[in-house]
Amino acid sequence: MFKWVKITALVFALLLVATPLMAQEASNQGRLIYLGGAFGAGLVMLGAAYGIGSIGGKAVESMARQPEVAGNIQTAMLISAALIEGATFFALIVCMLFNN
């Protein structure tokens, strides 16, 4: 899994570097500048979905193992999910601003 994350991060970094180069006022290349932001937004959404899904799955598994601490686990899960959503919204705003 970590190899996939490294490859995705490398591709995203290359798109970030390549997008200002494609920002010239050429007739056909003017539309390619939006590709980097759209690709980045897609990666952000995939990462957030994976993170929140794994938090939820592991929280339910740990609640099944120790039902007496389910309240504490649920609180920690909600806080973690909120932090992931906050980082996701920030990254999406950066991707939207990157397109303009």
N, C-alpha and C positions, 0 to 999 in steps of 0.2 A: 504494500500500500504506500509506503513512504517513497518508493521509486516513482510511482504515479504522481504523487504530490510534487516531487522535485521536477519532474518533466513538465507538469502543468505550470509550475511557477516559472520555469525557464521560458516556456512559450509565452506566458503572459508578460514577462519582463522584455522579451524581444518585441512583442507587439507595442509595448509602451515606448520603446526606443524607436521603433520604426514608424510610428504614427506621425510624429512631427516631421519626419522626412517626407511623408506622403502629403503634407499639408500645403503643397505648392498649388498654385492656381492653374493647374493643368485641367483640360476639359474632362478627361476620363478618370484621373486620379483624385479629383476633388471629392468623390463620394467614398473613397476608401478610408478616409479619416474617421468615419463613424464606426468602422469595423472594430477598432480597438476598444472603444467604450462599450459597445454591445457585447463583445466577447468577455470583457472584464465583468460586466453586470451578470452575465450568465454564469461565470465562474463563482462570483460572490454568492449567487442564489444556490448553486449546487453545494458550495461549502457550508452555507448556513443550514441547508436542509439536512446534510449529512451530520453536522454537529448537533443540531437539535434532536434529530432522530436517534443518534447514539446516546445522548443524554437521557432521553425518554426511555429507551429500551433498557439501559443499564439501571435507571432508577426503578423501573417496575421490577426488574430482576432482583435488585437488592431489597425492595419492599417485600417481595415474596419470601426471601430468605429470612428477613428479620422484620416481621410486621409491627413489632413494638416501637420501632424508630421510623415508621412510615411518615409521620408528620415532619420530622427533621429532614428526611430525604427529599420529601416533596418541596419543602421550602428551599433547600439548596438547589434542587432541579429548576425551580422557577427563576431563581436569581441567576443561575448560569444561562438559562434560555434567554432571559432579558438582556444579559450582557452580550450574548451572541447576536441577538436582534439589533442591539444598538450599534455594534460594530458593522453589521450588515447594512443598516441604513446609512451609516457614514460612508461605507465603501460604495454603495449605490449612488449617493450624491456626488462623490468624487468622479465616478464613471459618467454620470450625466453632465457634470461640468466639464469633463474632459472632452465630450463631444462638441461642446459649443465653442 
